[in-house]
Amino acid sequence: MYTMNENCTVYQTVDFISKKWTLLILLELYKGDKEKKRYFEIKNKITDITPKMLSSRLKELEKQGLITKYIDATSFPVKSEYSLTKSGSDFIHIIKNIKSWALKWKINNKLCEQLNCKNCEL
């Protein structure tokens, strides 16, 4: 029986991007006109994620270098904001390629086909 080597680049990449909510969080940070988004803005858009899971995924994505966390302690309460890094922005192209593949081969969604992910409110 063959198993994939844990040192393989594909294995390591799939390991962190395949975790539930990861792609949706990245996509949510990409959407809209704001460069930075607060925790509650992300949580309000991904309604099924628990607060604990969102916090955990944000920390993981920051550790992986896909997002940056900004802390503004000049006011109370302290304000935390998140944005995509260059690496995270580059990864959005992969998400768009997944969308293109799915529209071509798997999912017939005329509305999604016509929308730019950046402006999507689905």
matplotlib code that plots the C-alpha trace (Angstrom):
import matplotlib.pyplot as plt

x = [0.0, 1.3, 1.0, 2.0, 5.1, 4.4, 7.4, 5.8, 4.9, 1.5, 0.8, 1.8, -0.2, -3.4, -3.0, -3.6, -5.9, -8.3, -9.2, -12.9, -13.6, -10.1, -11.0, -14.2, -12.2, -9.7, -12.5, -14.3, -11.2, -10.9, -14.5, -15.6, -13.8, -12.2, -8.6, -8.9, -11.8, -12.6, -13.3, -17.1, -17.3, -15.9, -18.1, -21.2, -20.6, -19.7, -22.6, -22.2, -18.6, -18.2, -16.3, -13.7, -13.2, -12.9, -10.3, -8.4, -8.4, -7.4, -4.4, -3.4, -3.8, -1.6, 1.0, 1.0, 1.6, -1.7, -3.2, -1.9, -3.5, -3.4, -4.0, -5.1, -4.7, -5.3, -8.9, -11.0, -12.0, -8.8, -9.5, -8.2, -8.3, -7.3, -6.2, -4.7, -0.9, 0.7, 0.7, -3.0, -3.9, -2.0, -4.0, -7.2, -6.3, -6.3, -9.8, -10.9, -9.5, -11.4, -14.6, -13.9, -13.3, -16.5, -18.6, -17.2, -17.4, -19.6, -21.9, -24.4, -24.7, -25.6, -25.6, -22.2, -20.9, -21.7, -20.3, -16.8, -15.9, -14.8, -18.4, -20.2, -22.9, -24.0]
y = [0.0, 3.5, 6.4, 10.0, 11.2, 13.9, 15.9, 16.2, 19.8, 18.8, 16.8, 19.8, 22.3, 20.1, 19.5, 23.2, 24.3, 21.3, 22.2, 23.2, 26.9, 27.8, 28.6, 30.4, 32.6, 33.5, 34.2, 36.4, 38.5, 38.9, 40.0, 43.6, 46.9, 46.9, 45.8, 44.9, 43.2, 42.8, 39.5, 40.1, 41.1, 37.7, 35.9, 37.6, 36.4, 32.8, 32.2, 28.5, 28.7, 28.8, 31.7, 29.2, 27.7, 31.1, 32.2, 29.0, 29.2, 32.8, 32.0, 29.1, 31.2, 33.9, 31.3, 30.0, 33.5, 33.8, 36.6, 39.4, 40.5, 44.2, 45.3, 48.8, 49.4, 53.1, 52.7, 50.5, 47.8, 46.9, 46.4, 43.5, 43.5, 40.9, 41.1, 38.9, 38.9, 38.7, 34.9, 34.9, 37.2, 34.8, 31.9, 33.6, 32.8, 29.1, 29.5, 31.2, 28.3, 25.9, 27.9, 27.8, 24.0, 23.4, 25.6, 23.7, 20.2, 19.8, 22.6, 24.4, 27.8, 30.6, 33.3, 32.3, 32.1, 35.8, 37.1, 38.2, 36.5, 39.9, 41.2, 38.0, 38.3, 34.6]
z = [0.0, -0.9, 1.4, 0.6, 2.2, 4.9, 3.6, 0.1, -0.8, -2.1, 1.1, 3.3, 1.3, 1.1, 4.9, 5.7, 2.9, 3.3, 6.9, 7.1, 6.7, 5.5, 1.9, 2.9, 5.3, 2.7, 0.2, 2.7, 3.3, -0.4, -1.0, -1.0, -1.1, 2.4, 2.6, 6.3, 8.0, 11.7, 13.3, 13.7, 10.0, 9.0, 11.6, 10.3, 6.8, 7.7, 10.0, 10.6, 12.0, 15.7, 17.3, 18.7, 15.2, 13.5, 16.0, 15.5, 11.7, 11.7, 13.9, 11.6, 8.5, 10.1, 11.0, 7.4, 6.1, 4.2, 6.4, 8.6, 11.9, 12.8, 16.4, 17.2, 20.9, 20.7, 21.7, 23.9, 23.1, 21.3, 17.6, 15.6, 11.8, 9.3, 5.7, 3.0, 2.6, -0.9, -0.5, 0.5, -2.5, -4.8, -3.3, -4.4, -8.0, -7.0, -5.5, -8.7, -10.7, -8.5, -9.2, -13.0, -12.9, -10.9, -13.2, -16.2, -14.9, -11.8, -10.8, -13.1, -11.4, -13.8, -11.1, -9.8, -13.4, -13.9, -10.6, -9.7, -6.4, -5.1, -5.4, -4.5, -1.8, -2.1]

ax = plt.figure().add_subplot(projection="3d")
ax.plot(x, y, z, "-o")
ax.set_aspect("equal")
plt.show()
